[in-house]
Every structure is written in C-alpha cells, then in structure tokens.
C-alpha cells in the first residue's frame, strides 16, 4: 500500500486555512450621498461628522453614536434634534432586555462583545436619561422630566453590588427640581430627601429658586479590557484637565457651582457585573478548546507515524492496520481543527466601546426667580480663571423656570467614530 507522510506542517497549514475564514469584519454601512445629505440637512453645524457616524456606524453602534451626537446637538441648542437622538437611543436600550433573537444573540459564546448592539454600562445609560430629562426641563414638561430622571435611577440600579444601587443622587435632585418647578413642594421635598440620604452634602436648591445652572466638567471615563484576552472590563481615569470648578455670573453677582456627581466614580463602582462572569467563562472555554485542539492534532500526528510503520507490515501481510490508523488520524485531525476553530471563534473580549464626550463630573447651582446667569467662569484648582464663556438660557414656555447648561469640553470635538468601535481583530 502506498503511503505519503502528511506530518505536522500540513496539519498546521490546514488549521491556518480554516482560521483564515474567521478574519476581520468591516460592518461600516455604505450610505448614498443623497441620503446622507438629507440626514444632515437639519443637524447643527459642527455636529455633522457625529451624525454621519450614526448612519455609517450601523445598528451595532446606533445607541452609542446617537448619544454622542445627541449630546453635541443639545450643547449647540438644537433641543429638538437632540431629543430625537436620545429617544432613539433610549428606545433601543430598552429592547436589549426583551426576550427576542437579539437578546439570544447577546448570550452567544461566539459573538464578540464588540459585535453586539451597544447598550452601554449603567452609568452611560443613566447619563442618557439625564440628558433627555434636561431637555424635558427646558420644555417645561416637568412630569416627563421627573419620570426620565427616575428612569436613569433605574438604570443605575442595575449593579450587582447592592451597596451602589440607585445612588446617582443628582438624578433625585433633578427630580425634585422638576417637582419644584411644577409647584409640587411635597414631591420636591421627597426627592430632595432621597438625594441627601444618598449624599448628605449634596446641594439642594432653595424653594424660591427658579433657574438651574449646570456645568459638565472634564473628560469621560475610559474603558479598558484586562486579562489574558481582555475579558475583564475596567476603567482608566480620564486625562487630567485643568478645569476644576465653575462660577455662574448674573448681574455682577457670582454663584459658585457645587459638586453634583462624579461620573467616573459611578462608572467604577458597579461591583462585579454579571457579564464579567460570562466573559470569564468564555475565556476558559477558549483556553480549553485550544488545548483540546492542539492535543488532538498531536495525537493525529502520532497516529500518522503508526500508519507509516503499519504500511510496511501491510505490504507483506495484506492487513488493514494502515487504514485503521489513517482513519484514526483523520478523526483526531478533524477534532483538533474543529476545536481550534471554536477556540478562535470564541470571543471573550470585553466591550470597550464608550461614550467619549461625557463629562467626568457634574457641577450645578440654582438662582432666585428673575436672576439669569449670562457668563460662566471656569477655574483651576488654585482658583485662577481659565476662561470665560457666555451662557445660553432655556426658559420654558410659561416662564416658571429656566435652565442653563454649559460644558467645559466641547461635545462635538471628538472623532467621528466611537472609540474601539471597529470589529477588526485586535
């Protein structure tokens, strides 16, 4: 019987060819120019690159791209456009928790975390509700504002470590403010009480105050994957920025803003997320199948050696030992290649896409009726002035309450594509 030695090199070549099928994926959506022009026609200047990313980034990144663009539109004063972006993002966030094929896909071992539809971590979801609630405040829709702020508290409650559940205290302050502007002092006191229970030192507006001034300060938390495969989601502190505090100026009077919420702290105090355990299981699966694959190929190689020796015996006695050894080697090779393909396909990497134009912390103050800030002054840790900018006052239709919102870092001054959004293998 003729016999040709295949050897380890051929087996490895077969594995390489098989794994080549698991290459990188480009899921960028090709958008016709006319469609893109129509989409961008009503978007504020300076935000077009972010709104273009909403279409180009596809459904996988839709929540993230809408939140990034929506924040830039809100800062620019395009509240209707911003509201549409956040409504779309929040609706998609809610569908992630439904019993549907997308949810089943999210539990698959072989779907990379970055390949799933982005839903964000608890702090990102809470911040999406925060901005949508601010838009409702500006419209004078205090009932919906309160409901949305409490929706943000619900998102914050999705933490495994109960110590940190529903502790986004500024959302309760904002719920109290919405009730105060609505004229419901009883409900206002209830929400303010919740806020002080979580944070005894948090600033509470005076009953006679009618203008809320909010400043988003600093840079967003940065997500990082750690572990052998990057399977554990951790956070790196944002780059240091000089802006430390902020004052609002109205008619020559200075109203220093108080510290409201540490977004980085909210991001890093979620406790052990359930998804981390799932990803750890994926990493173990990846390691196990890799070992099975390599051992199976080594055994297949040994079986080929046996077949080579048996082929000489079969030449003299017409036995079938060679065929049996070859069949055994083929079976082991199939198991080995299949295991290595499964190992390669298993994707335990944590999803490190993140909302990069969020602030590091939220500062705010409140002003009496008829007092409207016209300037905001950013200061460093020593109290020195870094810069001054004019403010935009949003008065609700009945002139009961006003909202002033500023951001120390321009929301639109970020790249078009979200961080770590590419599906190219890292």
DAMORA-V904310 format. One line per field, one symbol per residue. ss: DSSP state (H for helix, E for strand, L for the rest). burial: + if it has 16 or more other ideal C-beta (glycine too) atoms within 10 Angstrom, else -. A space follows every 50 residues. Layout:
BEGIN
ss = ???
burial = ???
END
This chain:
BEGIN
ss = LLLLLLHHHHHHHHHHHHHHLLLLLLLLLLLLHHHHHHHHLLLLLLLHHH HHHHHHLLHHHHHHHHHHHHHHHHHLLLHHHHHHHHHHHHHHHHHLLLLL HHHHHHLLLLLLHHHLLLLLLHHHHHHHHHHHHHHHHHHLLHHHHHHHHH HHHHHHLLLLLHHHLLLLHHHHHHHHHHHHHHLLHHHHHHHHHHHHHHLL LLLLLLLLEEEEEEEEELLLLEEEEELLLLLEEEEELLLLLLLLEEEEEE LLEEEELEEEEEHHHHHHLLLLLHHHHHHHHHHHHHHHHHHHHHHHHHHH HHHHHHHHHHHHHHHHHLLLHHHHHHHHHHHHHHHHHHHHHHHHHLLLLL LLLLLLLLLLEEEEEEEELLLLLLEEEEELLLLLEEEEEELLEEELLLLL LEEEEEELLLLLLLLLLLLLLLLLLL
burial = --+--+----+--++------------------------+--++--++++ ++++++++-+++++++++++++++++-++-+++-++-+++-++--+---- -----+----++++++++++++++++++++++++++++++++--++-+++ +++-++-++----+++++++++++++++++++-+--++--++-+++-++- -++++---+++++++++++++++-+-+-+++++-+--+--+-++++++-+ ----+-+-++++++-++--+--+-++-++--++-++--++-++--++-++ +-++-+++-++--+-------+--++-++--++-+++-++++++++++++ +++++++++++++++++---+++--++++-----------+--+-+---- +++++++++-++-+-+++++++----
END
